[in-house]
Amino acid sequence: MKPTDKKNGGALPGKYLTVVLAGETYGIAASKVREIIPLPPITSVPQMPDHVRGVCNLRGHVIPIIDLRLKFRLPAEVAERTCIVVVHVALPGNTLALGLIVDGVEEVANVTAPDIAPTPGFGVNVDTSYLLGMAQIKGRVTALLDLDRFIVADTLQTLLGLR
């Protein structure tokens, strides 16, 4: 089930894994997360966008690896806490497993309806379609990512060539 609700700006109350990208916290619906793994060796694939780092072998399955930091045009340095969050995103009639490189994982937070607000408008030239909404988690505003829309929006055609 996709965690969306128009009243709350798109995000449903529930559990969200909070991850860190360049010092900022983002939330991913826990229902999308399959596991968290240390950074494995990644095999580059020619002619991919910079944020598609390549593929890795996850217990006999080859999965695409996307660096969320590069996707969001953030600094991308490997540090002690850098890891991969393996998620499943919805495709028409199917799902795709892929790994997301993040600077670190914080916690699984329970987000309630009063904690969620719609994504504010930033102007006509700023695309916020990849956000479900904004949530207050431990006194901080956290952007909740819509992985299905975010991945399908501009990466799907590239990734489907990997299968």
Secondary structure as GFF3:
##gff-version 3
##sequence-region A 1 163
A	DSSP	three_ten_helix	6	8	.	.	.	ID=ss1
A	DSSP	beta_strand	14	21	.	.	.	ID=ss2
A	DSSP	beta_strand	24	29	.	.	.	ID=ss3
A	DSSP	three_ten_helix	30	32	.	.	.	ID=ss4
A	DSSP	beta_strand	33	38	.	.	.	ID=ss5
A	DSSP	beta_strand	52	58	.	.	.	ID=ss6
A	DSSP	beta_strand	61	67	.	.	.	ID=ss7
A	DSSP	alpha_helix	68	71	.	.	.	ID=ss8
A	DSSP	beta_strand	83	91	.	.	.	ID=ss9
A	DSSP	beta_strand	94	102	.	.	.	ID=ss10
A	DSSP	beta_strand	104	111	.	.	.	ID=ss11
A	DSSP	three_ten_helix	113	115	.	.	.	ID=ss12
A	DSSP	beta_strand	116	117	.	.	.	ID=ss13
A	DSSP	beta_strand	131	137	.	.	.	ID=ss14
A	DSSP	beta_strand	140	145	.	.	.	ID=ss15
A	DSSP	alpha_helix	147	154	.	.	.	ID=ss16
A	DSSP	alpha_helix	156	160	.	.	.	ID=ss17
###
